[in-house]
Amino acid sequence: MTLPRSEEPVVSAKGLDLTFQTNDGPVHALKGVDLDIEKGEFVSFIGPSGCGKTTFLRCIAALEQPTGGTLSVNGMTPEAARQARAYGYVFQAAGLYPWRTIAANIRLPLEIMGFSRAEQTERVARVLDLVDLAGFGGKFPWQLSGGMQQRASIARALSFDADILLMDEPFGALDEIVRDHLNEELLKLWSRTGKTIGFVTHSIPEAVYLSTKIVVMSPRPGRITDIIDSPLPRERPLDIRDSADFLAIAHRVRDGLRAGHAYD
Amino acid sequence: MSRAILPVLSVVAVIVAIWYAACVPMNIHSAVTIAERAGIAVTPEGARERRQVGAFALAAQNPQVWGTTFQQDKPRLPAPHQVVVELWETTALKNVTSKRSLVFHGWITLSATLVGFAIGSVAGIVLAIGIVHSRAMDMSVMPWAIASQTIPILAIAPMIIVVLNSIGVQGLIPKAVISAYLSFFPVVVGMVKGLRAPSGMDLDQMQTWSATRTQTFFKLRLPSSVPYLFASLKIGIAASLVGAIVGELPTGAVRGLGARLLTGSYYGQTIQIWSALFATAILAALLVAIVAGVEKLTLRRMGVRT
């Protein structure tokens, strides 16, 4: 395992293609995607459904195989990066096992990866604390609200110290107030841990509020239409969403989405 | 719970009332004949004349003999209290080692049922694991499993007993094999469904942790299948009991609940047949209740909301 030098991007895609063969002919989920993600960045992928934002995230996680181009994660292939525990993946649903307590759910990847019993316990306590769920370890998932379940899911993805956190619409199923709160918490977590985060969303305010880099994508074929480096400071109170800078970026994202969308 | 007792008892009372009412026309011909022999006036007189009269008409003409329709030795339809008395006498009042004890016969059948259920459940689980993990097994085993259940068990049971007997296997094992034959199928179907219950997302998640197939099986698929397994086991254990009884019929067995049914029908002992049937039903209910109890304990330990 070779550690990436600091100037090397954490994720690097060059001319990435992914074509699914279906009965209705080939579907170009991704076409010619070029993107570098630097260490410590918070990158949001935004676009209408079918634009390939989730597919791109799944390619990074080696859950899909690109059909063309190159993709490296920490300087390795996605498969090798996965073996090296490069990333934690948070899905849209919390995906907690109903027969395991919250602590046991978070322990699950640690069991699979073969951490010692003592280290499992120590890590579970640490990440529960990180997502403000200390004291809820003994509860079963159904005893927690949807927002708390998703926080537990994030804790689980953090438990094995991956440098990259891949999140596929993690707050998509939650109501707006819970979502605002979790966005704020996520930013705090990001600044505390210095992780590199890839975040799929279809909410413009969410993307602008969270990201240092916003990747606007459009469908048929799935491609990147705009990459916006956010000028917002890293420290972001919720009311930053009323600032002129914020609105300007949101406007640019909306324009990008409109340009790439055919409304047919 | 207590609010349900009254409706439940009402349903039982209605069933018992219908049963008693049915005893009158079912047993009226023999009741009238017995009464005539005892010198009681009946209409019409003479067995030959009465053969032309329907059961309901005869019952309507001879209300004085209704009482005896409930207390014959060999009625066509025994009255509920006759079955209860027979059940009581052949369980509580007989030594359990006696050939006339239903507990003795019940144990013979139960032991074959339990062995068959164990074989069938283990076989069902093993087959399901194979089917879920191997496409070849999915395509080759499943059609045979389905085909096996389309053959009437009454047709195949004698063959199993004859074949096993020819290689010197007798007694409990052939019956257990027939039990297993009936009980493995619901377990296969339920377990295949249960092992495939995890969503694509659950499996993707396992993959992001580089979990092996074995880890995915024990940590995800197996726990996911538990509710399905218990649903299948409840069907399976009832089917096992049926299998063990059917296995007792073609051999002319002298022991077991099936044997009681068989000898009862040879000698027209309808009360014995009905009490054996009820013993079977009670035994089946107990077995299903035990599986349900284990299910409840297991699911509670697994944190399922109850």
Chai-1 contact restraints between the chains, C-beta under 6 A:
chainA,res_idxA,chainB,res_idxB,connection_type,confidence,min_distance_angstrom,max_distance_angstrom,comment,restraint_id
A,A61,B,T208,contact,1.0,0.0,6.0,A-B,restraint_1
A,L63,B,D204,contact,1.0,0.0,6.0,A-B,restraint_2
A,R82,B,S210,contact,1.0,0.0,6.0,A-B,restraint_3
A,Q83,B,S210,contact,1.0,0.0,6.0,A-B,restraint_4
A,Y89,B,T208,contact,1.0,0.0,6.0,A-B,restraint_5
A,F91,B,M201,contact,1.0,0.0,6.0,A-B,restraint_6
A,G95,B,M201,contact,1.0,0.0,6.0,A-B,restraint_7
A,G95,B,Q205,contact,1.0,0.0,6.0,A-B,restraint_8
A,W99,B,P223,contact,1.0,0.0,6.0,A-B,restraint_9
A,W99,B,M302,contact,1.0,0.0,6.0,A-B,restraint_10
A,W99,B,G303,contact,1.0,0.0,6.0,A-B,restraint_11
A,P109,B,W209,contact,1.0,0.0,6.0,A-B,restraint_12
A,I112,B,W209,contact,1.0,0.0,6.0,A-B,restraint_13
A,I112,B,A211,contact,1.0,0.0,6.0,A-B,restraint_14
A,I112,B,Q215,contact,1.0,0.0,6.0,A-B,restraint_15
A,F140,B,G303,contact,1.0,0.0,6.0,A-B,restraint_16
A,W142,B,R305,contact,1.0,0.0,6.0,A-B,restraint_17
